[in-house]
Amino acid sequence: MKAKDVSAEKQMKTIIAANEIINRFINHDPFYIARQLGIRVIFTALTDNVKAFITRDAYGATIFITKFADSLSRKILCAHELGHFINGDVEYAPAFFDIDIDPEKEYLANVFMSILFPQAEIKLNANPNTDITEINKYFDGLIRYNHDTKSSDGELKILNDSSTIFDMVH
Protein backbone atom coordinates (compact mmCIF):
# COMPACT_ATOMS: atom_id res chain seq x y z
CA MET A 1 0.00 0.00 0.00
CA LYS A 2 1.33 3.40 -1.00
CA ALA A 3 0.95 6.61 0.97
CA LYS A 4 -1.30 7.94 -1.77
CA ASP A 5 -3.60 4.93 -1.27
CA VAL A 6 -4.51 6.00 2.27
CA SER A 7 -7.65 8.01 1.80
CA ALA A 8 -7.17 11.75 1.65
CA GLU A 9 -10.14 12.04 4.01
CA LYS A 10 -8.41 9.94 6.71
CA GLN A 11 -5.15 11.82 6.30
CA MET A 12 -6.89 15.21 6.40
CA LYS A 13 -8.92 14.19 9.46
CA THR A 14 -5.68 13.27 11.26
CA ILE A 15 -3.95 16.52 10.21
CA ILE A 16 -6.92 18.65 11.29
CA ALA A 17 -7.15 16.81 14.63
CA ALA A 18 -3.42 17.35 15.28
CA ASN A 19 -3.64 21.05 14.49
CA GLU A 20 -6.75 21.45 16.65
CA ILE A 21 -4.93 19.86 19.59
CA ILE A 22 -1.88 22.06 19.11
CA ASN A 23 -4.09 25.14 18.94
CA ARG A 24 -6.18 24.03 21.92
CA PHE A 25 -3.20 23.44 24.19
CA ILE A 26 -0.81 25.89 22.47
CA ASN A 27 1.86 23.25 22.78
CA HIS A 28 3.66 20.61 20.71
CA ASP A 29 4.91 18.59 23.70
CA PRO A 30 3.27 15.15 23.52
CA PHE A 31 3.71 14.57 27.27
CA TYR A 32 1.91 17.81 28.07
CA ILE A 33 -0.84 16.99 25.57
CA ALA A 34 -1.25 13.48 26.99
CA ARG A 35 -1.58 14.88 30.51
CA GLN A 36 -4.15 17.45 29.34
CA LEU A 37 -6.15 14.69 27.65
CA GLY A 38 -6.07 12.61 30.83
CA ILE A 39 -3.81 9.95 29.35
CA ARG A 40 -1.34 8.33 31.73
CA VAL A 41 2.21 7.85 30.43
CA ILE A 42 4.39 5.17 31.98
CA PHE A 43 8.03 4.39 31.17
CA THR A 44 8.86 0.74 31.73
CA ALA A 45 10.79 -2.20 30.35
CA LEU A 46 9.05 -3.62 27.28
CA THR A 47 9.87 -6.60 25.11
CA ASP A 48 12.63 -6.18 22.53
CA ASN A 49 10.27 -5.69 19.60
CA VAL A 50 7.88 -3.29 21.38
CA LYS A 51 8.91 0.32 21.86
CA ALA A 52 5.54 1.74 22.93
CA PHE A 53 1.83 1.05 22.92
CA ILE A 54 -1.41 2.60 24.06
CA THR A 55 -4.19 0.74 25.78
CA ARG A 56 -7.26 1.58 27.78
CA ASP A 57 -9.03 0.21 30.80
CA ALA A 58 -11.85 1.29 33.07
CA TYR A 59 -9.74 4.25 34.25
CA GLY A 60 -8.89 5.61 30.81
CA ALA A 61 -6.02 5.44 28.35
CA THR A 62 -2.39 4.70 29.20
CA ILE A 63 0.66 5.01 26.99
CA PHE A 64 3.53 2.67 27.83
CA ILE A 65 6.96 3.65 26.50
CA THR A 66 10.22 1.76 26.79
CA LYS A 67 12.36 3.28 29.52
CA PHE A 68 15.43 2.60 27.41
CA ALA A 69 14.59 5.17 24.70
CA ASP A 70 16.39 8.50 24.80
CA SER A 71 14.52 11.73 25.51
CA LEU A 72 13.71 12.68 21.90
CA SER A 73 12.70 9.11 21.06
CA ARG A 74 10.32 9.11 24.03
CA LYS A 75 8.63 12.21 22.65
CA ILE A 76 8.37 10.66 19.17
CA LEU A 77 6.90 7.47 20.63
CA CYS A 78 4.44 9.38 22.80
CA ALA A 79 3.33 11.53 19.84
CA HIS A 80 2.88 8.41 17.71
CA GLU A 81 0.74 6.74 20.40
CA LEU A 82 -1.29 9.95 20.75
CA GLY A 83 -1.96 9.59 17.02
CA HIS A 84 -3.53 6.22 17.69
CA PHE A 85 -5.64 7.78 20.45
CA ILE A 86 -6.81 10.68 18.28
CA ASN A 87 -7.68 8.29 15.44
CA GLY A 88 -9.76 6.13 17.80
CA ASP A 89 -7.32 3.25 17.52
CA VAL A 90 -7.02 2.26 21.19
CA GLU A 91 -7.69 -1.30 22.25
CA TYR A 92 -8.44 -2.81 25.62
CA ALA A 93 -5.58 -5.24 24.97
CA PRO A 94 -2.13 -3.92 24.00
CA ALA A 95 -1.53 -3.79 20.27
CA PHE A 96 1.61 -5.91 20.43
CA PHE A 97 -0.54 -8.94 21.20
CA ASP A 98 -2.13 -8.44 17.78
CA ILE A 99 0.16 -10.05 15.25
CA ASP A 100 -1.59 -8.28 12.37
CA ILE A 101 -0.52 -4.67 12.86
CA ASP A 102 -2.34 -2.48 10.36
CA PRO A 103 0.19 -0.45 8.32
CA GLU A 104 -2.47 2.17 7.53
CA LYS A 105 -3.16 2.79 11.24
CA GLU A 106 0.58 3.02 11.89
CA TYR A 107 0.94 5.45 8.99
CA LEU A 108 -1.90 7.67 10.29
CA ALA A 109 -0.33 7.67 13.76
CA ASN A 110 2.91 8.79 12.08
CA VAL A 111 1.01 11.54 10.23
CA PHE A 112 -0.20 12.83 13.61
CA MET A 113 3.30 12.56 15.06
CA SER A 114 4.72 14.49 12.11
CA ILE A 115 2.45 17.45 12.88
CA LEU A 116 3.88 17.61 16.39
CA PHE A 117 7.39 17.28 14.93
CA PRO A 118 7.27 19.35 11.70
CA GLN A 119 10.77 18.30 10.64
CA ALA A 120 9.42 14.74 10.25
CA GLU A 121 6.64 15.89 7.90
CA ILE A 122 9.17 16.22 5.07
CA LYS A 123 9.52 12.42 4.94
CA LEU A 124 5.75 11.94 4.83
CA ASN A 125 5.35 14.38 1.95
CA ALA A 126 8.44 13.29 0.06
CA ASN A 127 6.81 10.91 -2.41
CA PRO A 128 3.17 9.80 -2.43
CA ASN A 129 4.23 6.59 -4.19
CA THR A 130 6.36 5.52 -1.24
CA ASP A 131 5.14 2.32 0.38
CA ILE A 132 3.71 3.19 3.81
CA THR A 133 5.62 0.27 5.34
CA GLU A 134 8.83 2.04 4.29
CA ILE A 135 7.63 5.31 5.83
CA ASN A 136 6.74 3.49 9.05
CA LYS A 137 10.22 1.86 9.06
CA TYR A 138 11.77 5.32 8.63
CA PHE A 139 10.02 6.61 11.75
CA ASP A 140 10.83 3.41 13.60
CA GLY A 141 14.47 4.08 12.73
CA LEU A 142 14.35 7.46 14.49
CA ILE A 143 14.10 5.75 17.87
CA ARG A 144 17.36 5.74 19.80
CA TYR A 145 18.13 3.96 23.02
CA ASN A 146 20.04 5.11 26.04
CA HIS A 147 22.09 2.00 26.77
CA ASP A 148 23.66 3.54 29.87
CA THR A 149 20.58 3.00 32.01
CA LYS A 150 22.28 2.01 35.25
CA SER A 151 24.16 4.21 37.66
CA SER A 152 27.35 3.01 39.35
CA ASP A 153 25.34 1.60 42.26
CA GLY A 154 23.16 -0.47 39.93
CA GLU A 155 20.00 1.63 40.34
CA LEU A 156 18.09 2.69 37.25
CA LYS A 157 18.77 6.26 36.23
CA ILE A 158 16.02 8.72 35.50
CA LEU A 159 16.39 9.00 31.74
CA ASN A 160 14.12 11.97 31.16
CA ASP A 161 14.18 15.24 33.06
CA SER A 162 10.65 15.62 34.43
CA SER A 163 8.74 12.73 33.00
CA THR A 164 9.83 9.30 34.19
CA ILE A 165 6.39 8.30 35.33
CA PHE A 166 3.60 10.80 35.74
CA ASP A 167 -0.12 10.76 36.13
CA MET A 168 -0.07 7.20 37.41
CA VAL A 169 -2.86 8.22 39.74
CA HIS A 170 -5.54 9.83 37.66
Summary of the structure (lengths in Angstrom):
residues: 170
radius of gyration: 15.8
end to end distance: 39.3
largest distance: 53.2
contacts: 498
relative contact order: 0.20
helix: 46%
strand: 16%
